[in-house]
Amino acid sequence: MKESWITGARRRSALTYLTKAQRRKYEIAKELGLLDQVRQKGWASLSAKDTGRIGGLVSKSMKQKNEGE
């Protein structure tokens, strides 16, 4: 699967260190339109509301994955 939020050589090195949950967090941030803000200012720049939305969606996707097994 091609990760469009990381490009080139950075993709290979960055993805090596990310867990599946961390990758999912970046994917959700992208879906919510927050990825640019995260890349420029970091996760700490997000509001509590946005952080909660991301956390809730990560938990939901993990729960769905576990139910599917």
Buried (B, 14 or more C-beta within 10 A) or exposed (E): EEBEBBEEEEBEEBEEEBEEEEBBBBBBBBEBEBBEBBEEEEEEEBEEEBBEBBEEBBEEBEEEEEEEE
